[in-house]
Amino acid sequence: MALKTAKGNMYKDVDKLWQLHSGCEHVCQYCYAKGGLKSVLDIKELRDTNLNLKRPVKIFVDYKSDLFAHSVPELEIKIVLLKCSKSPQNTYIFQSKNPNRALEFKNLFPPLFLMGTTIETNRQDYLDSLSKAPPVIDRANAIKEFAPNNFVTIEPILDFDLPQMMELIISAKPSKIYVGADSKFRVQKELKKKLFEPSKENIESLLQALKLEGFEVIKKFNLERLQK
């Protein structure tokens, strides 16, 4: 099997995409990934994908699902991490809304990696109406344990309270922060009715506060819609 080339609204740190599971128990309403509640491993994809390319690349693993969701068996996680470690020249990017579970496998991560989590807003009550993912406070507390090989993505950015949002981000100790908006907006505008997005003034206040704290902030191109 061949790795997919990253394009579109992907992170700048990603060259290739490697999708191993379908489905995700978090069922976030805004997520573009499809599938059932239980994550299902594509055995053929795992077995046949060649990670030894002509040059080192940055590979986003399970970019449409969550490798560290509770429904993913422990053995599957270990096998995936082992395969990555057998091609140590590459950098592997993982992202999870359950980084607490990722910590259980920290000693098995490949030599070169980045571990990220999502913090869409500080307003947990609102998030609970959109997703079954673990609370953002738990994500922040866990992802800091991967520093300096960690990052936070604020995508899709939802309306927030600046002091509490900054407290969350600072506690996560990310090496970099990506900020983006809902990618479904242009093709599924009815979702806009369900998402409370911040004003451009609030977004600018957050970006300035993050930069004042010394964070590396990368704006994804889909954020432009909210900054007009």
Buried (B, 14 or more C-beta within 10 A) or exposed (E): EEBEEBEEBBBEBBBBBBBBBBBBBBBBEBBEBEBEEEBBBBEEEBEEBEBEBEEEBBBBBBBBBBBBBEBBEEEBBEBBBEBBBEBEEBBBBBBBBBBBBBBEBEEEBBEBBBBBBBBBBBBEEBBEEBBBBBEBBBBBBBBBBBEEBBBBBBBBBBBBEEEEBBBBBBBBBBBBBBBBBBBBBEEEEEBEEEBEBBEEEBBEBBBEBBEEEEBEBBBBEBBEBBEE
